[in-house]
Amino acid sequence: MEHAVKIPPIERKWLRCPYCGAKTILYDNTAQCSGVFVKCTRGCKREFEVKIIEGNQVQ
């Protein structure tokens, strides 16, 4: 197959709470996200915005 579409390797990462560092959500390296609010389910119980740009968490 000469014209096969190249699929980027997918790497899964943990989104961490910016306050306590707890792992909250799994996402992959192709994710894009902003404007989504999540409550930390572990240590601090705070609410924070999920910001993922080009597969990396932005604080």
PyMOL Python script that loads the backbone (N, CA, C, O; Angstrom):
from pymol import cmd

cmd.read_pdbstr("""\
ATOM      1  N   MET A   1       0.839  -1.188   0.000  1.00  0.00           N
ATOM      2  CA  MET A   1       0.000   0.000   0.000  1.00  0.00           C
ATOM      3  C   MET A   1       0.880   1.247   0.000  1.00  0.00           C
ATOM      4  O   MET A   1       1.543   1.559   0.989  1.00  0.00           O
ATOM      5  N   GLU A   2       0.872   1.922  -1.085  1.00  0.00           N
ATOM      6  CA  GLU A   2       1.707   3.102  -1.224  1.00  0.00           C
ATOM      7  C   GLU A   2       1.099   4.332  -0.560  1.00  0.00           C
ATOM      8  O   GLU A   2       1.828   5.189  -0.060  1.00  0.00           O
ATOM      9  N   HIS A   3      -0.215   4.424  -0.551  1.00  0.00           N
ATOM     10  CA  HIS A   3      -0.879   5.623  -0.060  1.00  0.00           C
ATOM     11  C   HIS A   3      -1.552   5.398   1.292  1.00  0.00           C
ATOM     12  O   HIS A   3      -2.634   5.930   1.543  1.00  0.00           O
ATOM     13  N   ALA A   4      -0.935   4.635   2.139  1.00  0.00           N
ATOM     14  CA  ALA A   4      -1.515   4.362   3.459  1.00  0.00           C
ATOM     15  C   ALA A   4      -1.420   5.613   4.331  1.00  0.00           C
ATOM     16  O   ALA A   4      -0.423   6.335   4.295  1.00  0.00           O
ATOM     17  N   VAL A   5      -2.439   5.850   5.091  1.00  0.00           N
ATOM     18  CA  VAL A   5      -2.463   6.998   5.996  1.00  0.00           C
ATOM     19  C   VAL A   5      -1.630   6.663   7.223  1.00  0.00           C
ATOM     20  O   VAL A   5      -1.812   5.613   7.839  1.00  0.00           O
ATOM     21  N   LYS A   6      -0.719   7.555   7.573  1.00  0.00           N
ATOM     22  CA  LYS A   6       0.110   7.329   8.753  1.00  0.00           C
ATOM     23  C   LYS A   6      -0.676   7.698  10.004  1.00  0.00           C
ATOM     24  O   LYS A   6      -1.216   8.800  10.108  1.00  0.00           O
ATOM     25  N   ILE A   7      -0.732   6.790  10.928  1.00  0.00           N
ATOM     26  CA  ILE A   7      -1.423   7.021  12.195  1.00  0.00           C
ATOM     27  C   ILE A   7      -0.370   7.328  13.251  1.00  0.00           C
ATOM     28  O   ILE A   7       0.547   6.532  13.457  1.00  0.00           O
ATOM     29  N   PRO A   8      -0.489   8.474  13.927  1.00  0.00           N
ATOM     30  CA  PRO A   8       0.517   8.802  14.943  1.00  0.00           C
ATOM     31  C   PRO A   8       0.418   7.832  16.116  1.00  0.00           C
ATOM     32  O   PRO A   8      -0.677   7.396  16.472  1.00  0.00           O
ATOM     33  N   PRO A   9       1.555   7.495  16.716  1.00  0.00           N
ATOM     34  CA  PRO A   9       1.497   6.612  17.887  1.00  0.00           C
ATOM     35  C   PRO A   9       0.760   7.305  19.028  1.00  0.00           C
ATOM     36  O   PRO A   9       1.011   8.474  19.323  1.00  0.00           O
ATOM     37  N   ILE A  10      -0.138   6.586  19.654  1.00  0.00           N
ATOM     38  CA  ILE A  10      -0.939   7.178  20.722  1.00  0.00           C
ATOM     39  C   ILE A  10      -0.319   6.850  22.066  1.00  0.00           C
ATOM     40  O   ILE A  10      -0.045   5.693  22.385  1.00  0.00           O
ATOM     41  N   GLU A  11      -0.106   7.890  22.836  1.00  0.00           N
ATOM     42  CA  GLU A  11       0.457   7.763  24.176  1.00  0.00           C
ATOM     43  C   GLU A  11      -0.579   8.291  25.152  1.00  0.00           C
ATOM     44  O   GLU A  11      -1.057   9.415  24.996  1.00  0.00           O
ATOM     45  N   ARG A  12      -0.929   7.508  26.146  1.00  0.00           N
ATOM     46  CA  ARG A  12      -1.913   7.938  27.141  1.00  0.00           C
ATOM     47  C   ARG A  12      -1.192   8.581  28.318  1.00  0.00           C
ATOM     48  O   ARG A  12      -0.157   8.095  28.774  1.00  0.00           O
ATOM     49  N   LYS A  13      -1.761   9.688  28.801  1.00  0.00           N
ATOM     50  CA  LYS A  13      -1.171  10.432  29.916  1.00  0.00           C
ATOM     51  C   LYS A  13      -2.242  10.696  30.967  1.00  0.00           C
ATOM     52  O   LYS A  13      -3.436  10.647  30.674  1.00  0.00           O
ATOM     53  N   TRP A  14      -1.812  10.972  32.177  1.00  0.00           N
ATOM     54  CA  TRP A  14      -2.725  11.334  33.260  1.00  0.00           C
ATOM     55  C   TRP A  14      -2.795  12.847  33.377  1.00  0.00           C
ATOM     56  O   TRP A  14      -1.767  13.524  33.385  1.00  0.00           O
ATOM     57  N   LEU A  15      -4.006  13.374  33.467  1.00  0.00           N
ATOM     58  CA  LEU A  15      -4.209  14.782  33.789  1.00  0.00           C
ATOM     59  C   LEU A  15      -4.117  14.885  35.306  1.00  0.00           C
ATOM     60  O   LEU A  15      -4.790  14.142  36.019  1.00  0.00           O
ATOM     61  N   ARG A  16      -3.297  15.792  35.799  1.00  0.00           N
ATOM     62  CA  ARG A  16      -3.089  15.918  37.236  1.00  0.00           C
ATOM     63  C   ARG A  16      -3.758  17.173  37.774  1.00  0.00           C
ATOM     64  O   ARG A  16      -3.836  18.197  37.095  1.00  0.00           O
ATOM     65  N   CYS A  17      -4.236  17.072  38.996  1.00  0.00           N
ATOM     66  CA  CYS A  17      -4.819  18.218  39.684  1.00  0.00           C
ATOM     67  C   CYS A  17      -3.713  19.248  39.910  1.00  0.00           C
ATOM     68  O   CYS A  17      -2.658  18.898  40.438  1.00  0.00           O
ATOM     69  N   PRO A  18      -3.927  20.516  39.523  1.00  0.00           N
ATOM     70  CA  PRO A  18      -2.888  21.527  39.708  1.00  0.00           C
ATOM     71  C   PRO A  18      -2.670  21.916  41.171  1.00  0.00           C
ATOM     72  O   PRO A  18      -1.671  22.561  41.491  1.00  0.00           O
ATOM     73  N   TYR A  19      -3.580  21.539  42.056  1.00  0.00           N
ATOM     74  CA  TYR A  19      -3.465  21.910  43.465  1.00  0.00           C
ATOM     75  C   TYR A  19      -2.764  20.842  44.297  1.00  0.00           C
ATOM     76  O   TYR A  19      -1.864  21.154  45.077  1.00  0.00           O
ATOM     77  N   CYS A  20      -3.173  19.571  44.133  1.00  0.00           N
ATOM     78  CA  CYS A  20      -2.594  18.516  44.976  1.00  0.00           C
ATOM     79  C   CYS A  20      -1.772  17.498  44.187  1.00  0.00           C
ATOM     80  O   CYS A  20      -1.070  16.684  44.788  1.00  0.00           O
ATOM     81  N   GLY A  21      -1.844  17.527  42.847  1.00  0.00           N
ATOM     82  CA  GLY A  21      -1.052  16.619  42.025  1.00  0.00           C
ATOM     83  C   GLY A  21      -1.652  15.242  41.824  1.00  0.00           C
ATOM     84  O   GLY A  21      -0.996  14.365  41.263  1.00  0.00           O
ATOM     85  N   ALA A  22      -2.884  15.027  42.267  1.00  0.00           N
ATOM     86  CA  ALA A  22      -3.530  13.721  42.118  1.00  0.00           C
ATOM     87  C   ALA A  22      -3.868  13.453  40.648  1.00  0.00           C
ATOM     88  O   ALA A  22      -4.220  14.375  39.913  1.00  0.00           O
ATOM     89  N   LYS A  23      -3.761  12.204  40.227  1.00  0.00           N
ATOM     90  CA  LYS A  23      -4.137  11.808  38.868  1.00  0.00           C
ATOM     91  C   LYS A  23      -5.659  11.784  38.786  1.00  0.00           C
ATOM     92  O   LYS A  23      -6.316  11.138  39.603  1.00  0.00           O
ATOM     93  N   THR A  24      -6.225  12.492  37.793  1.00  0.00           N
ATOM     94  CA  THR A  24      -7.682  12.591  37.718  1.00  0.00           C
ATOM     95  C   THR A  24      -8.279  11.981  36.454  1.00  0.00           C
ATOM     96  O   THR A  24      -9.248  11.227  36.544  1.00  0.00           O
ATOM     97  N   ILE A  25      -7.728  12.284  35.275  1.00  0.00           N
ATOM     98  CA  ILE A  25      -8.318  11.862  34.001  1.00  0.00           C
ATOM     99  C   ILE A  25      -7.219  11.332  33.085  1.00  0.00           C
ATOM    100  O   ILE A  25      -6.105  11.858  33.077  1.00  0.00           O
ATOM    101  N   LEU A  26      -7.531  10.294  32.315  1.00  0.00           N
ATOM    102  CA  LEU A  26      -6.626   9.812  31.271  1.00  0.00           C
ATOM    103  C   LEU A  26      -6.953  10.518  29.958  1.00  0.00           C
ATOM    104  O   LEU A  26      -8.122  10.688  29.613  1.00  0.00           O
ATOM    105  N   TYR A  27      -5.904  10.934  29.219  1.00  0.00           N
ATOM    106  CA  TYR A  27      -6.083  11.525  27.895  1.00  0.00           C
ATOM    107  C   TYR A  27      -4.924  11.076  27.021  1.00  0.00           C
ATOM    108  O   TYR A  27      -3.899  10.624  27.532  1.00  0.00           O
ATOM    109  N   ASP A  28      -5.078  11.196  25.694  1.00  0.00           N
ATOM    110  CA  ASP A  28      -3.979  10.797  24.822  1.00  0.00           C
ATOM    111  C   ASP A  28      -3.304  12.018  24.209  1.00  0.00           C
ATOM    112  O   ASP A  28      -3.759  13.150  24.378  1.00  0.00           O
ATOM    113  N   ASN A  29      -2.206  11.766  23.492  1.00  0.00           N
ATOM    114  CA  ASN A  29      -1.379  12.859  22.982  1.00  0.00           C
ATOM    115  C   ASN A  29      -1.995  13.601  21.798  1.00  0.00           C
ATOM    116  O   ASN A  29      -1.377  14.533  21.283  1.00  0.00           O
ATOM    117  N   THR A  30      -3.189  13.218  21.350  1.00  0.00           N
ATOM    118  CA  THR A  30      -3.865  13.943  20.273  1.00  0.00           C
ATOM    119  C   THR A  30      -5.012  14.803  20.803  1.00  0.00           C
ATOM    120  O   THR A  30      -5.739  15.410  20.016  1.00  0.00           O
ATOM    121  N   ALA A  31      -5.182  14.864  22.115  1.00  0.00           N
ATOM    122  CA  ALA A  31      -6.316  15.562  22.731  1.00  0.00           C
ATOM    123  C   ALA A  31      -6.165  17.083  22.652  1.00  0.00           C
ATOM    124  O   ALA A  31      -5.058  17.620  22.688  1.00  0.00           O
ATOM    125  N   GLN A  32      -7.308  17.756  22.543  1.00  0.00           N
ATOM    126  CA  GLN A  32      -7.417  19.211  22.601  1.00  0.00           C
ATOM    127  C   GLN A  32      -8.608  19.511  23.498  1.00  0.00           C
ATOM    128  O   GLN A  32      -9.688  18.965  23.276  1.00  0.00           O
ATOM    129  N   CYS A  33      -8.444  20.366  24.508  1.00  0.00           N
ATOM    130  CA  CYS A  33      -9.559  20.607  25.422  1.00  0.00           C
ATOM    131  C   CYS A  33      -9.368  21.922  26.170  1.00  0.00           C
ATOM    132  O   CYS A  33      -8.252  22.285  26.541  1.00  0.00           O
ATOM    133  N   SER A  34     -10.474  22.629  26.386  1.00  0.00           N
ATOM    134  CA  SER A  34     -10.509  23.781  27.289  1.00  0.00           C
ATOM    135  C   SER A  34     -11.969  24.038  27.628  1.00  0.00           C
ATOM    136  O   SER A  34     -12.865  23.643  26.882  1.00  0.00           O
ATOM    137  N   GLY A  35     -12.201  24.688  28.735  1.00  0.00           N
ATOM    138  CA  GLY A  35     -13.563  25.005  29.134  1.00  0.00           C
ATOM    139  C   GLY A  35     -14.300  23.873  29.821  1.00  0.00           C
ATOM    140  O   GLY A  35     -15.509  23.959  30.034  1.00  0.00           O
ATOM    141  N   VAL A  36     -13.585  22.808  30.172  1.00  0.00           N
ATOM    142  CA  VAL A  36     -14.194  21.686  30.887  1.00  0.00           C
ATOM    143  C   VAL A  36     -13.714  21.755  32.332  1.00  0.00           C
ATOM    144  O   VAL A  36     -12.512  21.828  32.589  1.00  0.00           O
ATOM    145  N   PHE A  37     -14.652  21.731  33.272  1.00  0.00           N
ATOM    146  CA  PHE A  37     -14.296  21.831  34.682  1.00  0.00           C
ATOM    147  C   PHE A  37     -14.518  20.491  35.366  1.00  0.00           C
ATOM    148  O   PHE A  37     -15.543  19.840  35.169  1.00  0.00           O
ATOM    149  N   VAL A  38     -13.534  20.089  36.176  1.00  0.00           N
ATOM    150  CA  VAL A  38     -13.545  18.797  36.852  1.00  0.00           C
ATOM    151  C   VAL A  38     -13.262  19.021  38.328  1.00  0.00           C
ATOM    152  O   VAL A  38     -12.479  19.898  38.695  1.00  0.00           O
ATOM    153  N   LYS A  39     -13.902  18.227  39.167  1.00  0.00           N
ATOM    154  CA  LYS A  39     -13.646  18.287  40.600  1.00  0.00           C
ATOM    155  C   LYS A  39     -12.646  17.191  40.952  1.00  0.00           C
ATOM    156  O   LYS A  39     -12.820  16.043  40.544  1.00  0.00           O
ATOM    157  N   CYS A  40     -11.608  17.528  41.701  1.00  0.00           N
ATOM    158  CA  CYS A  40     -10.608  16.558  42.138  1.00  0.00           C
ATOM    159  C   CYS A  40     -11.286  15.538  43.049  1.00  0.00           C
ATOM    160  O   CYS A  40     -11.987  15.903  43.993  1.00  0.00           O
ATOM    161  N   THR A  41     -11.073  14.273  42.760  1.00  0.00           N
ATOM    162  CA  THR A  41     -11.730  13.223  43.534  1.00  0.00           C
ATOM    163  C   THR A  41     -10.852  12.687  44.656  1.00  0.00           C
ATOM    164  O   THR A  41     -11.260  11.781  45.383  1.00  0.00           O
ATOM    165  N   ARG A  42      -9.676  13.228  44.800  1.00  0.00           N
ATOM    166  CA  ARG A  42      -8.777  12.730  45.837  1.00  0.00           C
ATOM    167  C   ARG A  42      -8.563  13.780  46.908  1.00  0.00           C
ATOM    168  O   ARG A  42      -9.528  14.263  47.501  1.00  0.00           O
ATOM    169  N   GLY A  43      -7.320  14.142  47.165  1.00  0.00           N
ATOM    170  CA  GLY A  43      -6.943  14.963  48.301  1.00  0.00           C
ATOM    171  C   GLY A  43      -7.676  16.264  48.533  1.00  0.00           C
ATOM    172  O   GLY A  43      -8.240  16.450  49.611  1.00  0.00           O
ATOM    173  N   CYS A  44      -7.695  17.174  47.573  1.00  0.00           N
ATOM    174  CA  CYS A  44      -8.139  18.541  47.859  1.00  0.00           C
ATOM    175  C   CYS A  44      -9.619  18.805  47.580  1.00  0.00           C
ATOM    176  O   CYS A  44     -10.186  19.728  48.164  1.00  0.00           O
ATOM    177  N   LYS A  45     -10.260  18.030  46.711  1.00  0.00           N
ATOM    178  CA  LYS A  45     -11.683  18.183  46.349  1.00  0.00           C
ATOM    179  C   LYS A  45     -11.998  19.515  45.666  1.00  0.00           C
ATOM    180  O   LYS A  45     -13.160  19.919  45.623  1.00  0.00           O
ATOM    181  N   ARG A  46     -10.988  20.201  45.132  1.00  0.00           N
ATOM    182  CA  ARG A  46     -11.203  21.481  44.453  1.00  0.00           C
ATOM    183  C   ARG A  46     -11.635  21.262  43.008  1.00  0.00           C
ATOM    184  O   ARG A  46     -11.416  20.198  42.428  1.00  0.00           O
ATOM    185  N   GLU A  47     -12.251  22.295  42.441  1.00  0.00           N
ATOM    186  CA  GLU A  47     -12.656  22.272  41.041  1.00  0.00           C
ATOM    187  C   GLU A  47     -11.604  23.017  40.232  1.00  0.00           C
ATOM    188  O   GLU A  47     -11.127  24.070  40.654  1.00  0.00           O
ATOM    189  N   PHE A  48     -11.234  22.471  39.059  1.00  0.00           N
ATOM    190  CA  PHE A  48     -10.255  23.132  38.206  1.00  0.00           C
ATOM    191  C   PHE A  48     -10.622  22.918  36.742  1.00  0.00           C
ATOM    192  O   PHE A  48     -11.366  21.996  36.407  1.00  0.00           O
ATOM    193  N   GLU A  49     -10.091  23.783  35.869  1.00  0.00           N
ATOM    194  CA  GLU A  49     -10.377  23.690  34.438  1.00  0.00           C
ATOM    195  C   GLU A  49      -9.372  22.769  33.759  1.00  0.00           C
ATOM    196  O   GLU A  49      -8.171  22.843  34.017  1.00  0.00           O
ATOM    197  N   VAL A  50      -9.876  21.904  32.892  1.00  0.00           N
ATOM    198  CA  VAL A  50      -9.022  21.022  32.099  1.00  0.00           C
ATOM    199  C   VAL A  50      -8.580  21.806  30.869  1.00  0.00           C
ATOM    200  O   VAL A  50      -9.414  22.237  30.072  1.00  0.00           O
ATOM    201  N   LYS A  51      -7.265  21.993  30.712  1.00  0.00           N
ATOM    202  CA  LYS A  51      -6.718  22.674  29.543  1.00  0.00           C
ATOM    203  C   LYS A  51      -5.659  21.768  28.932  1.00  0.00           C
ATOM    204  O   LYS A  51      -4.612  21.527  29.533  1.00  0.00           O
ATOM    205  N   ILE A  52      -5.939  21.267  27.731  1.00  0.00           N
ATOM    206  CA  ILE A  52      -5.003  20.407  27.016  1.00  0.00           C
ATOM    207  C   ILE A  52      -4.792  21.014  25.640  1.00  0.00           C
ATOM    208  O   ILE A  52      -5.748  21.190  24.884  1.00  0.00           O
ATOM    209  N   ILE A  53      -3.549  21.333  25.310  1.00  0.00           N
ATOM    210  CA  ILE A  53      -3.204  21.899  24.010  1.00  0.00           C
ATOM    211  C   ILE A  53      -2.126  21.021  23.395  1.00  0.00           C
ATOM    212  O   ILE A  53      -1.083  20.783  24.004  1.00  0.00           O
ATOM    213  N   GLU A  54      -2.385  20.539  22.180  1.00  0.00           N
ATOM    214  CA  GLU A  54      -1.463  19.671  21.446  1.00  0.00           C
ATOM    215  C   GLU A  54      -1.019  18.477  22.278  1.00  0.00           C
ATOM    216  O   GLU A  54       0.147  18.086  22.232  1.00  0.00           O
ATOM    217  N   GLY A  55      -1.933  17.901  23.032  1.00  0.00           N
ATOM    218  CA  GLY A  55      -1.649  16.696  23.797  1.00  0.00           C
ATOM    219  C   GLY A  55      -0.893  16.899  25.090  1.00  0.00           C
ATOM    220  O   GLY A  55      -0.430  15.930  25.691  1.00  0.00           O
ATOM    221  N   ASN A  56      -0.758  18.150  25.536  1.00  0.00           N
ATOM    222  CA  ASN A  56      -0.059  18.435  26.787  1.00  0.00           C
ATOM    223  C   ASN A  56      -0.935  19.273  27.702  1.00  0.00           C
ATOM    224  O   ASN A  56      -1.640  20.178  27.255  1.00  0.00           O
ATOM    225  N   GLN A  57      -0.879  18.957  28.995  1.00  0.00           N
ATOM    226  CA  GLN A  57      -1.656  19.706  29.982  1.00  0.00           C
ATOM    227  C   GLN A  57      -1.034  21.084  30.172  1.00  0.00           C
ATOM    228  O   GLN A  57       0.180  21.216  30.325  1.00  0.00           O
ATOM    229  N   VAL A  58      -1.886  22.110  30.159  1.00  0.00           N
ATOM    230  CA  VAL A  58      -1.452  23.489  30.361  1.00  0.00           C
ATOM    231  C   VAL A  58      -2.043  23.967  31.675  1.00  0.00           C
ATOM    232  O   VAL A  58      -3.229  23.754  31.929  1.00  0.00           O
ATOM    233  N   GLN A  59      -1.245  24.606  32.510  1.00  0.00           N
ATOM    234  CA  GLN A  59      -1.738  25.049  33.815  1.00  0.00           C
ATOM    235  C   GLN A  59      -2.067  26.518  33.788  1.00  0.00           C
ATOM    236  O   GLN A  59      -2.498  27.072  34.799  1.00  0.00           O
TER     237      GLN A  59
END
""", "prot")
cmd.dss("prot")
cmd.show_as("cartoon", "prot")
cmd.util.cbc("prot")
cmd.orient("prot")
